Amino acid sequence: MNKKDIRKGIIPYVVLLVLMLIIVYCFNVFNVKTHELTYDEFISDLNNNKISELTIVPSIDGGVYDVKGKLKDYEEKETFTVKVPLSEEVMKQITEANDKYDFKMDAKSDPNSSMWLVAILNFLPIAIIVALMIFVVSKQIGGNNKSFDFGKSRAKLDDSQKKVTFNDVAGLKEEKEELKELIDFLKNPKRFQKLGARIPKGVLLVGPPGTGKTLLARAVAGEANVPFYYISGSDFVELFVGVGASRVRDMFKQAKHNAPCLIFIDEIDAVGRQRGTGLGGGHDEREQTLNQLLTEMDGFGANEGIIIIAATNRADVLDPALLRPGRFDRQVTVNLPDVKAREEILDVHARNKILDKNVTLGNLAKRTPGFSGADLENLLNEAALLAVRRNKDVITMSEIDEATDRVLMGPAKKSKKYTEDEKRLVAYHEAGHVVLGLKLNSANVVQKVTIIPRSYAGGYAMMVPKEEKYTQTKRELLEQITGLLGGRVSEELNFGEITTGAHNDFEKATKIARSMVTEYGMSDLGPVQLEHQSEGVFLGRDYNKSRNFSDIVAHEIDEEIRKIVGECYKKATEILKENSSLVKLIADALLERETLTKEQIEYLVEHKELPEDTTLEDMTLDELKDLAKEKEIKGYSKLNKEELIRLLEANDVEPELEKKKSKKDEEEE
């Protein structure tokens, strides 16, 4: 925190302290009890030695003295006042009493000085309070808080020094091509106007979260080198009706003064939802804001040189008037990256990270299907944090594997203790998934399997498709369901008991089966779509599905789903019965190692045993020197074996796994 921020934080407390002191002072000044005495009472008290203090001031009216004082029996804040004749006889009488009784007396010759003092004491605190109130209110209106500035636009101008360009956006080749026209228009609009071409007034970026929609919009502004205003859709919506519409007008007013420019509206579905979808009416503030936005984008007024870029992951809920040509003329879908795009994204995010030479981004991209750009960035960041935590100088594949698991399932719960029976059951459950992944051609391949608990799962198998495709066949979907049921089938075959561990597998399998029946037309009910997203006006259009069928057809749908899942369960049972020895082999390996990679599983299937770990002590001196040279460790050439082992261990170097020959290979040799 800098000194300026500290001063800003202290100022309110200083102001509050001053106000409290003024209030206390005023209370003390005005809380004085004053008695008005007659002239006879005053002379009586004077002669009877009852006066303790006396102040005599000539009145500005002339002819009398204004006398103020205190009697001995008065309290601290109690005084009296009296007017006495302006004569030498009266003053002589007061002076003689003072000489006789020796009370405190003050006589002033100039009445104006006393009046000025009284006026200052009475009116100065009030003036200070009024001045402070004016200062505070003016700061609230014109300062950073802008509490009364409801109708002003919340759009901010991006004035960051580092410009984002298309070089910072990886994996979105087609999307960048679509947006290059906007850049060319902003740089040279006459080129398009010459042929009568009209550049799109608005571009809507649609796609899942984390795919780079905001980054793409910033890159367009950076490439075009024009003012870039950004705002969230929720910044328009306020408690008071009409404020959002006022902000829209002000935003376009600012943009006109800086045209050509870009306006980026993030999460536009917050303000652009379809009108009239509320039960019994709409949301007046949001709908008025949307109406003003529609008018500004394509109304009677022209907004030349202003291009709107908006982003949303819910294009289906937007108002049709917002999506028509003339407003958002073009929709650019930003999908999840494929394997090639993931490798490019990983390359961008790995620029400032030190990776071990054994880390191959291409292999990592193949192991992360379904990851968005944000997920990949988070994965490498988690790997870097783990490397720092382990006191390593480079990020190795070990950290990347652990980071992948953390992103998907959360941190490992190593402190959670299994019972031996529970651990064995989880091992056989996961082994069932592995075997079906190996034996079914179209099922998902198990990339990694572990019985270490993470999140709510006692163990899990990381299953990825053999290849990424846009469409899937009926056979592929059926084999995916079969692979998901492998865990439950393995439990039943090997223990004669079933557990709750397969509930997530059933959820995924049932979802696939229902989509096959009601959406894809892959059942005996024929090629018809029986369910689609509902248009419910009150439940947000997503909480239920509309039914275009009778109760009889609903019963048939349930029967078809049950039939598909039942047949897949039967097939999984047959495969696991035929390969019971392989299930036992993989389950025993999991009990020994707890985690198996794809390569270890393939080696285990081929050789019927796991490769042995080679330790540094098992290696010869020449092999140790070769390993140190490969790892680029300095000062190894003149060391003996023990010293070299300590040097390698200090650098956290482990030898590669040495594949042990099986007994069958030895016999053949």
Order of alpha helices (4+ residues) and beta strands (2+ residues): alpha-beta-alpha-beta-beta-beta-alpha-beta-alpha-beta-alpha-alpha-beta-alpha-beta-alpha-beta-alpha-beta-alpha-beta-alpha-alpha-alpha-alpha-alpha-beta-beta-alpha-alpha-alpha-beta-beta-alpha-alpha-beta-alpha-alpha-alpha-alpha
